[in-house]
Amino acid sequence: MAASKIAITIDDNMLKQIDFFIKSNYFPNRSKAIQMAVAEKLSRLEKSRLAQECTKLDPEFEQSMAEEGFSAEMEIWPEY
């Protein structure tokens, strides 16, 4: 995977916290710490976006669509 080098400005207190975790061997270096933080935040945003989109669904319509698909297949399913 290709990587790009960027420059960021970060609060001194936040940088001290990152450095503390590096000294504690939680992260190997600042770059990896920031990469992991950004990746986690993007993942959370994506999950919350999916949840927001799901709230737009009409449960009754979705249920009717599911039942419509099953009713067409009911005739070919063996009875137990």
C-alpha positions, 0 to 999 in steps of 0.5 A, a space after each residue: 500500500 502506498 503511503 504519503 508523508 504529511 505535516 500536521 500541527 498538534 497540541 503540545 499536551 496531545 503530543 505528550 500523551 502520544 509520546 507517553 504511549 510510545 515510551 510505554 511501548 503501546 505504539 512504535 512511533 508517532 507516525 504509527 500512533 497517529 495512523 492508528 488514531 486516524 484509522 480508528 476515527 474513520 472506522 467509527 465515522 463509517 459505522 455511524 454513517 451506516 447506522 444513520 442510513 439504516 434509520 432512514 429505512 422503513 421497517 414495514 417496507 423492509 419486512 414486506 420485501 423480505 416476506 415477498 422473497 420468502 413467499 416465492 420460495 416457499 413452494 419449492 422448500 421441502 416441508 419438515 
